[in-house]
């Protein structure tokens, strides 16, 4: 059934409403029928930022109302197992920060300089999301939105073989400890984890510019309504095209980025899945003393909108790699040592 609610219900700026009316777009059904941000921009003479804001407003209007009381305290969102399933990362120190793994229904931001393991980590999540439920996993599929061309099927296949070997060894240990029926269920589940089949549960979407990325995000609700087993979406990276696209002003880019992050957060909550975005670093300066430091690119929205920021980098000696978890919900800010190799990302030596 078409949505005949007037566009005034979206809470858009008067200038935007005026241009939509001039384009003979009167209600939400008219907007939805256009099907994409680019089509709306062409029809109404709005820029990409304004067009995206229209579709984000529609998504927000249609999203379920979130009761503040139902959310509980900030810490309970992470540590109360009744809040929803969690995605095992296979990095024990990181999983323990959140209880059992990264929380579903949330947006998580991964940032770091080149070579710190951002893509490797996100590819690993595309596999660990498939861990069977008898072994504490989500038994879900993943969507990988690649903006940089860094996705490697061969590398993912190597990681899939390593994951299966690790899980098989775990099943054997449970059997040796007298696991009984539990070990039998785990064994049957792991036997179904064929590396080729695991690659088949990772859907790859290659996007070449900002317009394609925005259109891709806009299409996600429709895709997820069909691909109901999806429990993870990765965008690697969010920064790529935004840093190489000419915007009218830095403010326009920041606004579009904020709207995009809001839209991703809504999708994550609505479909009860985890969305992970990766980002580049850039040189920033402290307000006092103008001291240079490396921080996330693309403005505050990318850092503030996600429920957690995973900052990949080097340890204090510059020898090993670490993940620093920054979140207003977490008290433990100690870095997690990691080791990045062909088999994936694992716990490192402290």
NORPE-V707087 format. One record per residue. N is the residue number from 1. RES is the residue in three letters. D_FIRST is the distance of its C-alpha to the first C-alpha in whole Angstrom. Layout:
BEGIN
n;res;d_first
N;RES;D_FIRST
N;RES;D_FIRST
END
This chain:
BEGIN
n;res;d_first
1;UNK;0
2;UNK;4
3;UNK;7
4;UNK;9
5;UNK;12
6;UNK;15
7;UNK;17
8;UNK;20
9;UNK;18
10;UNK;19
11;UNK;22
12;UNK;23
13;UNK;27
14;UNK;27
15;UNK;29
16;UNK;25
17;UNK;23
18;UNK;26
19;UNK;26
20;UNK;22
21;UNK;22
22;UNK;25
23;UNK;23
24;UNK;20
25;UNK;18
26;UNK;16
27;UNK;13
28;UNK;12
29;UNK;9
30;UNK;13
31;UNK;14
32;UNK;12
33;UNK;12
34;UNK;16
35;UNK;16
36;UNK;19
37;UNK;22
38;UNK;24
39;UNK;22
40;UNK;21
41;UNK;25
42;UNK;26
43;UNK;23
44;UNK;24
45;UNK;28
46;UNK;27
47;UNK;29
48;UNK;28
49;UNK;28
50;UNK;26
51;UNK;23
52;UNK;23
53;UNK;23
54;UNK;20
55;UNK;18
56;UNK;20
57;UNK;19
58;UNK;15
59;UNK;16
60;UNK;19
61;UNK;16
62;UNK;14
63;UNK;17
64;UNK;18
65;UNK;21
66;UNK;25
67;UNK;27
68;UNK;31
69;UNK;32
70;UNK;31
71;UNK;32
72;UNK;35
73;UNK;38
74;UNK;38
75;UNK;40
76;UNK;39
77;UNK;36
78;UNK;38
79;UNK;40
80;UNK;39
81;UNK;38
82;UNK;35
83;UNK;33
84;UNK;32
85;UNK;33
86;UNK;35
87;UNK;36
88;UNK;40
89;UNK;41
90;UNK;44
91;UNK;46
92;UNK;48
93;UNK;49
94;UNK;45
95;UNK;43
96;UNK;46
97;UNK;45
98;UNK;41
99;UNK;42
100;UNK;41
101;UNK;40
102;UNK;37
103;UNK;34
104;UNK;31
105;UNK;28
106;UNK;30
107;UNK;31
108;UNK;34
109;UNK;36
110;UNK;39
111;UNK;42
112;UNK;45
113;UNK;48
114;UNK;48
115;UNK;49
116;UNK;48
117;UNK;46
118;UNK;43
119;UNK;41
120;UNK;43
121;UNK;42
122;UNK;38
123;UNK;39
124;UNK;41
125;UNK;38
126;UNK;36
127;UNK;38
128;UNK;39
129;UNK;35
130;UNK;36
131;UNK;38
132;UNK;38
133;UNK;37
134;UNK;41
135;UNK;42
136;UNK;40
137;UNK;37
138;UNK;34
139;UNK;34
140;UNK;31
141;UNK;30
142;UNK;30
143;UNK;29
144;UNK;32
145;UNK;31
146;UNK;34
147;UNK;35
148;UNK;39
149;UNK;39
150;UNK;41
151;UNK;39
152;UNK;42
153;UNK;41
154;UNK;45
155;UNK;45
156;UNK;42
157;UNK;44
158;UNK;47
159;UNK;45
160;UNK;43
161;UNK;47
162;UNK;48
163;UNK;45
164;UNK;46
165;UNK;50
166;UNK;49
167;UNK;47
168;UNK;49
169;UNK;52
170;UNK;51
171;UNK;50
172;UNK;54
173;UNK;55
174;UNK;53
175;UNK;55
176;UNK;58
177;UNK;57
178;UNK;57
179;UNK;53
180;UNK;53
181;UNK;49
182;UNK;47
183;UNK;49
184;UNK;48
185;UNK;45
186;UNK;45
187;UNK;47
188;UNK;44
189;UNK;42
190;UNK;44
191;UNK;45
192;UNK;41
193;UNK;41
194;UNK;42
195;UNK;42
196;UNK;41
197;UNK;38
198;UNK;38
199;UNK;37
200;UNK;34
201;UNK;32
202;UNK;33
203;UNK;30
204;UNK;32
205;UNK;30
206;UNK;32
207;UNK;31
208;UNK;34
209;UNK;33
210;UNK;31
211;UNK;28
212;UNK;28
213;UNK;28
214;UNK;25
215;UNK;23
216;UNK;24
217;UNK;23
218;UNK;20
219;UNK;19
220;UNK;20
221;UNK;17
222;UNK;16
223;UNK;19
224;UNK;20
225;UNK;17
226;UNK;18
227;UNK;22
228;UNK;22
229;UNK;26
230;UNK;26
231;UNK;28
232;UNK;30
233;UNK;29
234;UNK;32
235;UNK;32
236;UNK;36
237;UNK;36
238;UNK;34
239;UNK;37
240;UNK;38
241;UNK;36
242;UNK;36
243;UNK;40
244;UNK;40
245;UNK;38
246;UNK;39
247;UNK;37
248;UNK;38
249;UNK;39
250;UNK;40
251;UNK;37
252;UNK;34
253;UNK;35
254;UNK;35
255;UNK;32
256;UNK;30
257;UNK;31
258;UNK;31
259;UNK;27
260;UNK;27
261;UNK;29
262;UNK;26
263;UNK;23
264;UNK;25
265;UNK;26
266;UNK;23
267;UNK;22
268;UNK;25
269;UNK;24
270;UNK;21
271;UNK;22
272;UNK;25
273;UNK;27
274;UNK;30
275;UNK;30
276;UNK;33
277;UNK;34
278;UNK;37
279;UNK;39
280;UNK;42
281;UNK;45
282;UNK;47
283;UNK;50
284;UNK;50
285;UNK;52
286;UNK;53
287;UNK;53
288;UNK;57
289;UNK;59
290;UNK;57
291;UNK;57
292;UNK;55
293;UNK;53
294;UNK;50
295;UNK;46
296;UNK;43
297;UNK;42
298;UNK;39
299;UNK;39
300;UNK;39
301;UNK;35
302;UNK;35
303;UNK;38
304;UNK;37
305;UNK;33
306;UNK;34
307;UNK;35
308;UNK;38
309;UNK;40
310;UNK;42
311;UNK;45
312;UNK;47
313;UNK;50
314;UNK;54
315;UNK;56
316;UNK;59
317;UNK;61
318;UNK;59
319;UNK;60
320;UNK;57
321;UNK;53
322;UNK;51
323;UNK;47
324;UNK;47
325;UNK;44
326;UNK;44
327;UNK;41
328;UNK;42
329;UNK;41
330;UNK;44
331;UNK;48
332;UNK;49
333;UNK;49
334;UNK;52
335;UNK;51
336;UNK;50
337;UNK;53
338;UNK;51
339;UNK;52
340;UNK;50
341;UNK;51
342;UNK;50
343;UNK;49
344;UNK;47
345;UNK;47
346;UNK;49
347;UNK;51
348;UNK;54
349;UNK;57
350;UNK;58
END
